[in-house]
């Protein structure tokens, strides 16, 4: 297989302003054989008009603006959008850039260079974030090595079953994918995206069909607008217009939306990911999908609910975990083991890297975005725990620009 170009799919719904930011982060990078497909699933006329007007000002050689026949739930919209993208006969690869994400300056060129080297492999990567729902605004950047690792799918599945939701997991919004992967998924499943959380639904389909993926230990992307994120809002236990819209269009009743998990009524991002894992495991019977460690599942959810802002809701969610077997005292030894492991990791990092800089803080969002796009290239390191746990095989990076790493 050879590389013949990339389509950047930008799905959006009622977020015209930030969708335009995402588009500009691609337009500002003149990379050959890269096109955008903006799929506008908006229900508000103002958002549709603003986004359509902006897209009409961009050359059709670089951007194609489409709308589904009628507003769709998010999974159905993602599937509709990818079918539209696959109509581009010249493109061999595809990636999703959600409307809350932006490419760093020069990062798209790096990713395309990687794909040109390894055109037959799905390549996932990390992303940094701007924590902008509180003040001061803070930029959070992972330490990265800039290495390219081939990772066995079985390893990622095993980590997930033990409640390690590694950022290498290929969720479409953090990877670039060969056309043949979509064709293989559709041949087996009848569609590319479905269920409730299309990112994790796609992830587990890929890991079942691909023996290995490539992980680029760097953050070409960052995300922000956490007050507009369904996942981040669920983590905080908040209801927003976006979450209300998402829940109103779920294919199942909200109270049973995580029906495959041990605790269907627990609404967390972690539980949503486990729901996709367990649905796929049950439907396919694939031997790759090992049983979930229930205690670690409970613990992972317990960690997430510490971010719930409402004390009463947090207590109710904790009680639900206890009702299903979670006990704080059972995790005392696990915490002690984690602290020991963390001290070892920190010690190794101090021996192999310079001191990690403090997360930069900003008074306004525009300055934070400018910093991540044009100033910072991430936190370079010669070793990271995140890459270490993958047990991956390092691959060469000839001709790939790895600025400041």
Secondary structure in CASP SS format (residue, H / E / C, confidence):
PFRMAT SS
TARGET T0000
AUTHOR 0000-0000-0000
METHOD secondary structure of the structure
MODEL  1
X C 1.00
X C 1.00
X C 1.00
X C 1.00
X C 1.00
X E 1.00
X E 1.00
X E 1.00
X E 1.00
X E 1.00
X E 1.00
X E 1.00
X C 1.00
X C 1.00
X C 1.00
X H 1.00
X H 1.00
X H 1.00
X H 1.00
X H 1.00
X H 1.00
X H 1.00
X H 1.00
X H 1.00
X H 1.00
X H 1.00
X H 1.00
X C 1.00
X C 1.00
X C 1.00
X C 1.00
X C 1.00
X C 1.00
X E 1.00
X E 1.00
X E 1.00
X E 1.00
X E 1.00
X E 1.00
X E 1.00
X C 1.00
X C 1.00
X C 1.00
X C 1.00
X H 1.00
X H 1.00
X H 1.00
X H 1.00
X H 1.00
X H 1.00
X H 1.00
X H 1.00
X H 1.00
X H 1.00
X H 1.00
X H 1.00
X C 1.00
X C 1.00
X C 1.00
X C 1.00
X C 1.00
X C 1.00
X E 1.00
X E 1.00
X E 1.00
X E 1.00
X C 1.00
X C 1.00
X C 1.00
X C 1.00
X C 1.00
X C 1.00
X C 1.00
X H 1.00
X H 1.00
X H 1.00
X H 1.00
X H 1.00
X H 1.00
X H 1.00
X H 1.00
X H 1.00
X H 1.00
X H 1.00
X H 1.00
X C 1.00
X C 1.00
X C 1.00
X C 1.00
X C 1.00
X C 1.00
X C 1.00
X E 1.00
X E 1.00
X E 1.00
X E 1.00
X C 1.00
X C 1.00
X C 1.00
X C 1.00
X E 1.00
X E 1.00
X E 1.00
X C 1.00
X C 1.00
X C 1.00
X H 1.00
X H 1.00
X H 1.00
X H 1.00
X H 1.00
X H 1.00
X H 1.00
X H 1.00
X H 1.00
X H 1.00
X H 1.00
X C 1.00
X C 1.00
X C 1.00
X C 1.00
X C 1.00
X E 1.00
X E 1.00
X E 1.00
X E 1.00
X E 1.00
X E 1.00
X E 1.00
X E 1.00
X E 1.00
X C 1.00
X C 1.00
X C 1.00
X C 1.00
X C 1.00
X E 1.00
X E 1.00
X E 1.00
X E 1.00
X C 1.00
X C 1.00
X E 1.00
X E 1.00
X C 1.00
X C 1.00
X C 1.00
X E 1.00
X E 1.00
X E 1.00
X E 1.00
X E 1.00
X H 1.00
X H 1.00
X H 1.00
X H 1.00
X H 1.00
X H 1.00
X H 1.00
X H 1.00
X H 1.00
X C 1.00
X C 1.00
X C 1.00
X C 1.00
X C 1.00
X C 1.00
X C 1.00
X C 1.00
X C 1.00
X C 1.00
X C 1.00
X C 1.00
X C 1.00
X E 1.00
X E 1.00
X E 1.00
X E 1.00
X H 1.00
X H 1.00
X H 1.00
X H 1.00
X H 1.00
X H 1.00
X H 1.00
X H 1.00
X H 1.00
X H 1.00
X H 1.00
X C 1.00
X C 1.00
X C 1.00
X C 1.00
X C 1.00
X C 1.00
X C 1.00
X C 1.00
X H 1.00
X H 1.00
X H 1.00
X H 1.00
X H 1.00
X H 1.00
X H 1.00
X H 1.00
X H 1.00
X H 1.00
X H 1.00
X H 1.00
X C 1.00
X C 1.00
X E 1.00
X E 1.00
X E 1.00
X E 1.00
X E 1.00
X E 1.00
X E 1.00
X E 1.00
X E 1.00
X E 1.00
X E 1.00
X E 1.00
X C 1.00
X C 1.00
X H 1.00
X H 1.00
X H 1.00
X C 1.00
X H 1.00
X H 1.00
X H 1.00
X H 1.00
X H 1.00
X H 1.00
X H 1.00
X C 1.00
X C 1.00
X C 1.00
X C 1.00
X H 1.00
X H 1.00
X H 1.00
X H 1.00
X H 1.00
X H 1.00
X H 1.00
X H 1.00
X C 1.00
X C 1.00
X C 1.00
X C 1.00
X C 1.00
X H 1.00
X H 1.00
X H 1.00
X C 1.00
X C 1.00
X C 1.00
X C 1.00
X C 1.00
X C 1.00
X C 1.00
X C 1.00
X C 1.00
X C 1.00
X C 1.00
X C 1.00
X H 1.00
X H 1.00
X H 1.00
X H 1.00
X H 1.00
X H 1.00
X H 1.00
X H 1.00
X H 1.00
X H 1.00
X H 1.00
X H 1.00
X H 1.00
X H 1.00
X H 1.00
X H 1.00
X C 1.00
X C 1.00
X C 1.00
X C 1.00
X C 1.00
X C 1.00
X C 1.00
X C 1.00
X C 1.00
X H 1.00
X H 1.00
X H 1.00
X H 1.00
X H 1.00
X H 1.00
X H 1.00
X H 1.00
X H 1.00
X H 1.00
X H 1.00
X H 1.00
X C 1.00
X C 1.00
X C 1.00
X C 1.00
X C 1.00
X H 1.00
X H 1.00
X H 1.00
X H 1.00
X H 1.00
X H 1.00
X H 1.00
X H 1.00
X H 1.00
X H 1.00
X H 1.00
X H 1.00
X H 1.00
X C 1.00
X C 1.00
X C 1.00
X C 1.00
X H 1.00
X H 1.00
X H 1.00
X H 1.00
X H 1.00
X H 1.00
X H 1.00
X H 1.00
X H 1.00
X H 1.00
X H 1.00
X H 1.00
X H 1.00
X H 1.00
X H 1.00
X H 1.00
X H 1.00
X H 1.00
X H 1.00
X H 1.00
X H 1.00
X H 1.00
X H 1.00
X H 1.00
X H 1.00
X C 1.00
X C 1.00
X C 1.00
X C 1.00
X C 1.00
X C 1.00
X C 1.00
X C 1.00
X E 1.00
X E 1.00
X C 1.00
X C 1.00
X H 1.00
X H 1.00
X H 1.00
X H 1.00
X H 1.00
X H 1.00
X H 1.00
X H 1.00
X H 1.00
X H 1.00
X H 1.00
X C 1.00
X C 1.00
X C 1.00
X E 1.00
X E 1.00
X C 1.00
X C 1.00
X C 1.00
X C 1.00
X H 1.00
X H 1.00
X H 1.00
X H 1.00
X C 1.00
X C 1.00
X C 1.00
X C 1.00
X E 1.00
X E 1.00
X E 1.00
X C 1.00
X C 1.00
X C 1.00
X C 1.00
X C 1.00
X C 1.00
X C 1.00
X C 1.00
X C 1.00
X C 1.00
END
